[in-house]
């Protein structure tokens, strides 16, 4: 039996970012995990993570270009450069749980499997959905290996409030992914 501390934040949100990142780093060091994935839409969380996870294989995952508005990228060049200067890698690509299925929903007003999976993960909180999704995306891009324990950090809207230890997998091998541990997550997330 393993007795681990799990942090449950009262509410979701960016006020949990520093605690989430620090808890994730502590667990990464305890488990000797070197691959860290973190979601960062505008770059602020990515910069904090890049500074904290120096010496790790840090992958910062942004929204795909056009996510909010056609031809628009929410991660500025300046923040991208800062993250890379600190040693982080940037991944900007289509979301695993919202590609062609989202287009079908918008056009035909019906949900597809990828968005049903996303909504299922959201029952554990938005950060859980994000942490799983960005791990799949980072594997698909070849920035982290599949089949290995990683730490993935997600959030609810802005900042970070969820950290998980996962066995990574590619999107096409989704059912090989395992949530091994919850490091922290919000208790209230709706």
C-alpha positions as a printed NumPy array, in Angstrom:
array([[  0.   ,   0.   ,   0.   ],
       [  1.205,   3.49 ,  -0.878],
       [ -0.066,   6.431,   1.139],
       [  0.189,   9.648,  -0.905],
       [ -0.864,  13.211,  -0.255],
       [ -3.366,  14.626,  -2.755],
       [ -4.153,  18.332,  -2.744],
       [ -7.756,  19.333,  -3.37 ],
       [ -8.211,  23.047,  -4.014],
       [-11.477,  24.612,  -2.842],
       [-12.107,  26.131,  -6.263],
       [-10.615,  25.903,  -9.723],
       [ -8.593,  28.73 , -11.181],
       [ -5.297,  30.557, -11.607],
       [ -4.837,  31.204,  -7.885],
       [ -3.721,  27.55 ,  -7.684],
       [ -0.975,  27.822, -10.317],
       [  2.074,  28.161,  -8.071],
       [  0.944,  25.398,  -5.726],
       [  0.127,  23.116,  -8.671],
       [  3.505,  23.649, -10.342],
       [  5.445,  23.223,  -7.092],
       [  3.53 ,  20.06 ,  -6.148],
       [  4.091,  18.628,  -9.622],
       [  7.824,  19.327,  -9.43 ],
       [  8.08 ,  17.721,  -6.002],
       [  6.338,  14.559,  -7.243],
       [  8.445,  14.507, -10.425],
       [ 11.593,  14.543,  -8.297],
       [ 10.247,  11.809,  -5.993],
       [  9.432,   9.554,  -8.962],
       [ 12.425,  10.632, -11.073],
       [ 10.078,  11.705, -13.879],
       [ 11.773,  13.958, -16.437],
       [  8.935,  14.492, -18.934],
       [  6.549,  17.305, -17.992],
       [  3.668,  18.621, -20.088],
       [  1.873,  21.862, -19.216],
       [ -0.992,  23.715, -20.895],
       [ -0.481,  27.429, -21.455],
       [ -2.79 ,  29.439, -23.68 ],
       [ -1.186,  32.883, -23.439],
       [  2.199,  31.815, -22.034],
       [  2.169,  32.979, -18.415],
       [  1.869,  29.476, -16.932],
       [  4.368,  28.212, -19.505],
       [  6.953,  30.797, -18.437],
       [  6.506,  29.903, -14.755],
       [  6.81 ,  26.198, -15.584],
       [  9.89 ,  26.734, -17.775],
       [ 11.67 ,  28.537, -14.953],
       [ 10.67 ,  25.928, -12.361],
       [ 11.316,  22.813, -14.464],
       [ 14.796,  23.75 , -15.665],
       [ 16.641,  20.577, -16.684],
       [ 13.423,  18.634, -17.393],
       [ 11.944,  17.775, -20.79 ],
       [  9.211,  20.421, -20.552],
       [  6.585,  20.626, -23.28 ],
       [  4.313,  23.689, -23.172],
       [  1.119,  23.128, -25.151],
       [ -0.743,  26.144, -26.525],
       [ -4.07 ,  26.399, -28.306],
       [ -3.964,  25.743, -32.02 ],
       [ -3.898,  28.795, -34.259],
       [ -7.473,  29.821, -35.006],
       [ -8.875,  28.308, -31.793],
       [-10.7  ,  31.497, -30.739],
       [-10.534,  33.496, -33.978],
       [ -9.386,  32.665, -37.508],
       [ -5.665,  33.2  , -38.122],
       [ -5.066,  34.247, -34.519],
       [ -2.53 ,  32.725, -32.104],
       [ -3.07 ,  33.448, -28.405],
       [  0.556,  32.699, -27.432],
       [  2.614,  35.795, -28.281],
       [  6.017,  35.532, -29.945],
       [  7.603,  37.239, -26.931],
       [  6.257,  34.693, -24.444],
       [  7.06 ,  31.804, -26.779],
       [ 10.648,  33.069, -27.004],
       [ 10.839,  33.378, -23.199],
       [  9.666,  29.786, -22.695],
       [ 12.152,  28.483, -25.259],
       [ 14.958,  30.578, -23.754],
       [ 14.29 ,  28.832, -20.417],
       [ 14.528,  25.422, -22.138],
       [ 10.85 ,  24.628, -22.722],
       [  9.529,  23.248, -25.996],
       [  6.368,  24.693, -27.54 ],
       [  3.658,  22.522, -29.081],
       [  0.925,  24.198, -31.099],
       [ -1.383,  21.763, -32.867],
       [ -4.952,  20.52 , -33.143],
       [ -6.509,  19.265, -29.9  ],
       [ -6.876,  15.505, -29.576],
       [-10.453,  15.845, -28.301],
       [-11.662,  18.542, -30.682],
       [-10.543,  18.227, -34.251],
       [-12.837,  17.162, -37.027],
       [-15.479,  16.167, -34.466],
       [-15.847,  19.8  , -33.4  ],
       [-16.357,  20.826, -37.032],
       [-19.1  ,  18.192, -37.376],
       [-20.788,  19.451, -34.18 ],
       [-20.701,  23.057, -35.401],
       [-22.027,  22.159, -38.848],
       [-24.572,  19.444, -37.994],
       [-25.272,  20.142, -34.311],
       [-24.311,  16.63 , -33.186],
       [-21.504,  15.404, -30.955],
       [-18.806,  12.977, -32.039],
       [-16.808,  10.498, -29.944],
       [-13.854,  12.836, -29.289],
       [-16.03 ,  15.503, -27.681],
       [-17.978,  12.903, -25.673],
       [-14.654,  11.679, -24.269],
       [-13.713,  15.292, -23.44 ],
       [-17.007,  15.88 , -21.626],
       [-16.522,  12.647, -19.677],
       [-13.088,  13.768, -18.45 ],
       [-14.595,  17.139, -17.496],
       [-16.635,  15.36 , -14.821],
       [-13.304,  15.234, -12.959],
       [-12.66 ,  18.894, -13.821],
       [-11.514,  20.859, -16.859],
       [ -7.874,  20.523, -15.775],
       [ -8.115,  16.718, -15.844],
       [ -9.442,  16.813, -19.401],
       [ -6.687,  19.214, -20.407],
       [ -3.911,  17.181, -18.736],
       [ -4.956,  13.996, -20.53 ],
       [ -5.434,  15.731, -23.879],
       [ -2.094,  17.562, -23.912],
       [ -0.288,  14.329, -23.052],
       [ -1.792,  12.66 , -26.125],
       [ -0.859,  15.684, -28.227],
       [  2.752,  15.769, -26.969],
       [  3.133,  12.046, -27.727],
       [  1.667,  12.515, -31.2  ],
       [  4.203,  15.283, -31.857],
       [  7.09 ,  13.076, -30.685],
       [  8.02 ,  15.509, -27.894],
       [  7.519,  12.909, -25.164],
       [  7.719,   9.137, -25.482],
       [  4.593,   7.011, -25.223],
       [  4.337,   4.254, -22.627],
       [  6.291,   6.22 , -20.021],
       [  5.294,   7.872, -16.756],
       [  4.968,  11.639, -17.201],
       [  3.482,  14.507, -15.251],
       [  0.853,  16.562, -17.015],
       [ -0.477,  19.885, -15.762],
       [ -3.741,  21.465, -16.865],
       [ -6.075,  24.156, -15.714],
       [ -9.515,  25.66 , -15.839],
       [ -9.596,  28.603, -18.235],
       [ -6.36 ,  30.283, -17.033],
       [ -3.488,  29.134, -14.868],
       [ -2.934,  25.608, -13.588],
       [ -5.012,  23.741, -11.016],
       [ -4.565,  20.063, -11.887],
       [ -1.503,  17.814, -12.009],
       [ -1.545,  14.103, -12.82 ],
       [  0.974,  11.306, -13.115],
       [  0.081,   9.509, -16.34 ],
       [  1.361,   6.632, -18.414],
       [  1.573,   8.421, -21.757],
       [  0.104,   7.243, -25.054],
       [ -0.546,   8.448, -28.578],
       [ -4.063,   9.489, -29.53 ],
       [ -4.48 ,   6.43 , -31.764],
       [ -3.592,   4.267, -28.728],
       [ -5.795,   6.261, -26.347],
       [ -6.79 ,   3.244, -24.244],
       [ -3.138,   2.583, -23.361],
       [ -3.079,   5.886, -21.435],
       [ -3.414,   5.46 , -17.672],
       [ -4.024,   7.986, -14.93 ],
       [ -1.612,   6.711, -12.267],
       [ -1.921,   9.447,  -9.638],
       [ -3.735,  12.668,  -8.921],
       [ -1.23 ,  15.146,  -7.482],
       [ -3.763,  17.958,  -7.17 ],
       [ -7.087,  19.107,  -8.583],
       [ -9.94 ,  21.409,  -7.66 ],
       [-12.734,  20.013,  -5.516],
       [-15.275,  22.406,  -7.03 ],
       [-14.974,  22.813, -10.773],
       [-18.286,  23.845, -12.228]])
